[in-house]
Amino acid sequence: MNRILILSLIIFFIGVASIIGIYSYIKRGENISNKKVVQKIQIIVYQKGGKTVLNPLSPHFTELQKACEELLISADDVLQLIVSPETIYDIKKKELAVEIVYLKPEKFKVAYNELVIEADHLLVQLPIKMGNRPSATIFYGRPYSSGPYGNTNTQKIWKIKELLQIMGVKAK
């Protein structure tokens, strides 16, 4: 009788241990697969000296990416501006800007001049105040090219600002 009871307890504990082991194995597998997310782009928000790297798993991450790219594609001006490293540094330290860093260069066809550009970086300088005719400046390349694009489409600029706010980035 004692042998049967002891044998039953041993079988019971082996079964419980097996279930726990299988559960742990599955759970570890899920964690590992979640960490295998290959980040194709990085989005960084600069605002008056602050820097926020956005979470690629955020539900609005891709939407923000597409909104910034659309601002470039639908640009309505080319600015006569020589872009130096100091210009970019000043924008990142003093303005509100969204930078997209691509793992590999992406091609964009800009409607304004029908050019296809290849960029591994986009930097969208957003107007801090939305005045009469706000304009976003879109820098591209690495180093950033002179002659950045401008876009005065208020709805598209507001869309980016709205997405930033939804994602928890408050404009200072």
Secondary structure, 3 states (H helix, E strand, C coil): CHHHHHHHHHHHHHHHHHHHHHHHHHHHHHHHHHHCCCCCEEEEEEECCEEEECCCCCCCHHHHHHHHHHHHHCCCEECCCCCCHHHHHHHHHHCEEEEEEEEEEEEEEECCCCEEEEEEEEEEEECCCCCCCCCEEEEEECCECCCCEEECCHHHHHHHHHHHHHCCCCCC
